[in-house]
């Protein structure tokens, strides 16, 4: 795109069992909690000139496909988090390619979850053993805190996993995992088709970083030459340079 008290994990019959009730309950609670938190996403596609996308999103009289580089979008995501410490569970990379749920992805997900659970049980057990018989627990991480470290990624993963039928879209998403313990200040709302839609504004310009657009594709429309010329005029007015403006050339008509 231009984008784990004296217990060890026991594996029986393809399942992982935990004999420590506290570790087990904290792990289950945290895994459920992280996948129910709010994740805000915005979507992009590797394929900037796809007929199905024009049909779905361009409207009745044409549209535009705006191409950004992956490095620029990653930088925009990183800057957004850096400017809002504590409000989101940060990740070094907020730009993630979507995963499409088929048999291969199902096996991969099961293996990843098994590794996360095994690692959580092992570390939580070690942490409890290290403070057994010792007064004071300075620096001790609770099973819940350890579970959060391992399972947090599942929250984001749930937000970037789609049905196999959508594979054609080759989608990437900027994903921001909201920390609900923090105030929801900064959220904005707009009218959706059936409810209010909360959203975030992610700046595409900051400090000395101007907006970076690699290309703009003018979608199928009745006046392509005029539409391309208008785009070029707008880019010039906004002093946005080095943008390739081109015609979709897909012979689709919706007018």
Buried (B, 14 or more C-beta within 10 A) or exposed (E): BBBBEEBEBEEEEEEBEBBBEBBBEBBEEBBEBBBEBBBBBBEBBBBBBBBEBBEEEBEEEBBBBBBBBBEBBBBBBBBBBEEBEEBBBBBEEBBBBBBBBEEEBEEEBEEEBBEBBBBBBBBBBEBBEEBEEEEEEEEEBBBBEBBBBBBBBBBBBEBBEBEEEEBEBBBBBBBBBBBEEEEEEEEEEEEEEEEEEBEBEBEBEBEEEEBBBBBBBBBBBEEBEEBBEEBEEEBEEEEBEEBEBBBBEBEEEBE
